[in-house]
Amino acid sequence: MQNNSPKKIKNILDISSNAYGCTYDNTFLLFKSSKEIFYLIYSTLTRSIISYDISNKNKNQFFCEIKNAHDDYIDNFRYSYDSKNKRDLILSLSSGNNIIKIWNLKNWECILDIKNIYKYGSILSSCFLLDERLNYNYIVICNFFMYNIKLIDISQKEEKNQIIESEINTYLFIDTYYDIDQSKYYIITGNNCNVNSYDVSQKSLYRTYETVNSTNHKTAQVFSDSKKIVKIFFPSKEGYILIFNFHSGEMINKILCGNNNTILIGFCLWDENFAFTGGNNKNLILIDLNEGKVIKEFKEHKQWIYSIKTIKHNSLGQILVTHGLDNKIKLWMIHIE
């Protein structure tokens, strides 16, 4: 049986050295499509979208390049499966001109081009929000300067009917979380010093996860462990990974991963025992969640690390991908000695 210890992970390939990214999460996609293909999708400094197949360790394939996919730099991606129309969908966002595009992965046809959502300010993040039947129907977006969240009903043909005003006011939208047991969607935001969750159905604040001095949290991950405890993890500007009980709002632990000058941005769970983080110290940091401490650092990036993702591959085991301000996207796998 393959050793799944993240301590044995090794950078085996630099997939790109000209990948564009800002200091936000979700600057690339790592996912398995409905066709059982493992994809890595990212944008370049020339505003192209690159589609890359990592299904085979010895035959990583460049699929295609969508040149001039946006008129400005692309800094946010999301994936969703459209069960109604049986297709894989990719969302790409250019915050420079506030344009969201949705692509059919099969042929990279742009099936929706959403413009003029806000007159002022930038959209810094967006993602799909499925309806109660888990059909693809909505997009969640947030305006950084107007501090509000809107839902876009992408099933509506007329533009005037698309935008749904929300009562949720926030400083920075991070992500959504669907609780299977409760059959509820939550929106997660980084609001001033704290991270908040909102009940979408009630359109109201659900819980506040109180931090100290940190603003603009850009990454959060919600995970239900083997004991069915739902936890939310997110990094802070003071070098901590903070762990809260998602439903009670109580802090479970905080793990120091540096010093007061350490700014952590990226975060990714490996499993319920280990996690990776990264930020301005340029190192990929491995954390033991049970011991509550850093156990290893990997020095491969030359600039800040701000986006980290992992996926379990059918034949290759666990895969990790990192993206840094050195414009590099790195592929990591378990090193078998």
Stockholm file with secondary structure:
# STOCKHOLM 1.0

chainA/1-337         MQNNSPKKIKNILDISSNAYGCTYDNTFLLFKSSKEIFYLIYSTLTRSIISYDISNKNKNQFFCEIKNAHDDYIDNFRYSYDSKNKRDLILSLSSGNNIIKIWNLKNWECILDIKNIYKYGSILSSCFLLDERLNYNYIVICNFFMYNIKLIDISQKEEKNQIIESEINTYLFIDTYYDIDQSKYYIITGNNCNVNSYDVSQKSLYRTYETVNSTNHKTAQVFSDSKKIVKIFFPSKEGYILIFNFHSGEMINKILCGNNNTILIGFCLWDENFAFTGGNNKNLILIDLNEGKVIKEFKEHKQWIYSIKTIKHNSLGQILVTHGLDNKIKLWMIHIE
#=GR chainA/1-337 SS CCCCCGGGEEEEEEEESSBCCCSSSCSEEEEECTTSCEEEEEEBTTSCEEEEECSCTTCCEEEEEETTCSSSCCCEEEEEEETTTTEEEEEEEETTTTEEEEEETTTTEEEEEECCSCSSSCEEEEEEEECTTCCEEEEEEEETTTTEEEEEETTCSSGGGTEEEEEEECSCEEEEEEETTTTEEEEEEEETTEEEEEETTTTEEEEEECCSSCCCCCCCEEEECTTCCEEEEEECTTSEEEEEETTTCCEEEEEECSCTTCCEEEEEESSSSEEEEEETTCCEEEEETTTTEEEEEECCCSSCEEEEEEEEETTTEEEEEEEETTSCEEEEEECCC
#=GC SS_cons         CCCCCGGGEEEEEEEESSBCCCSSSCSEEEEECTTSCEEEEEEBTTSCEEEEECSCTTCCEEEEEETTCSSSCCCEEEEEEETTTTEEEEEEEETTTTEEEEEETTTTEEEEEECCSCSSSCEEEEEEEECTTCCEEEEEEEETTTTEEEEEETTCSSGGGTEEEEEEECSCEEEEEEETTTTEEEEEEEETTEEEEEETTTTEEEEEECCSSCCCCCCCEEEECTTCCEEEEEECTTSEEEEEETTTCCEEEEEECSCTTCCEEEEEESSSSEEEEEETTCCEEEEETTTTEEEEEECCCSSCEEEEEEEEETTTEEEEEEEETTSCEEEEEECCC
//
